[in-house]
């Protein structure tokens, strides 16, 4: 079992063995949720528009250029939209 301590500033360090096991990297975010049963954390990966492009290509409209698709994805990210 691995332990962490909350600092006086409310910060917690995720132990190296846990970061490695979950492949956590700089930029990854954790979403914390407190419920009546306990606490859970979900990892949100930082994703660039180029990484999403490949996932969205299958939904592209016929006749849309790659540049238009990238611009649309980048615009959605700048507005904070989630995919």
C-alpha positions in Angstrom: 0.0 0.0 0.0 1.2 3.5 -0.9 0.6 6.6 1.1 0.6 10.4 0.4 0.4 13.3 2.7 -1.5 16.5 2.1 0.7 19.6 2.5 -0.1 22.8 4.3 -1.1 24.2 0.9 -3.5 21.3 0.2 -1.2 19.7 -2.4 -0.8 15.9 -2.7 2.0 14.1 -4.5 1.0 11.0 -6.4 3.7 8.4 -5.7 6.0 7.5 -8.5 4.9 3.9 -8.6 1.3 4.9 -9.0 2.2 7.5 -11.7 4.1 4.9 -13.6 1.4 2.2 -13.3 -1.3 4.7 -14.6 1.1 6.2 -17.2 0.4 9.7 -15.8 2.3 12.5 -17.4 2.7 16.2 -17.0 -0.5 17.9 -18.1 -2.8 15.0 -17.1 -5.6 16.2 -14.9 -7.5 14.4 -12.1 -11.1 15.1 -11.5 -12.1 14.5 -7.9 -15.6 13.6 -6.9 -16.8 13.2 -3.3 -19.8 11.1 -2.7 -21.6 9.6 0.3 -19.7 6.4 -0.2 -16.2 7.9 -0.6 -13.9 9.7 -2.9 -13.0 8.9 -6.5 -10.6 10.4 -9.0 -10.7 10.2 -12.8 -7.8 10.9 -15.1 -8.4 13.4 -17.9 -5.7 13.2 -20.5 -4.4 16.3 -22.1 -5.1 15.9 -25.8 -3.9 18.1 -28.7 -6.1 18.9 -31.7 -3.8 16.8 -33.9 -4.3 13.8 -31.7 -8.1 14.2 -32.0 -8.0 14.7 -35.7 -7.3 11.0 -36.4 -10.2 10.0 -34.2 -12.6 12.4 -35.9 -11.6 11.8 -39.5 -14.2 9.0 -39.8 -16.9 11.6 -39.2 -15.6 14.2 -41.7 -18.1 15.5 -44.2 -17.3 14.7 -47.8 -15.4 17.5 -49.6 -14.0 18.9 -46.3 -10.3 19.5 -46.5 -7.9 18.4 -43.9 -7.1 22.0 -43.0 -10.8 22.8 -42.5 -11.2 19.7 -40.2 -8.1 20.7 -38.2 -9.4 24.3 -37.9 -12.8 23.1 -36.7 -11.2 20.8 -34.1 -8.8 23.6 -32.9 -11.8 26.0 -32.7 -13.8 23.6 -30.6 -10.8 23.1 -28.2 -10.4 26.9 -27.9 -14.0 27.2 -26.8 -13.4 24.5 -24.2 -15.7 22.0 -25.8 -15.3 18.3 -24.8 -15.4 15.5 -27.2 
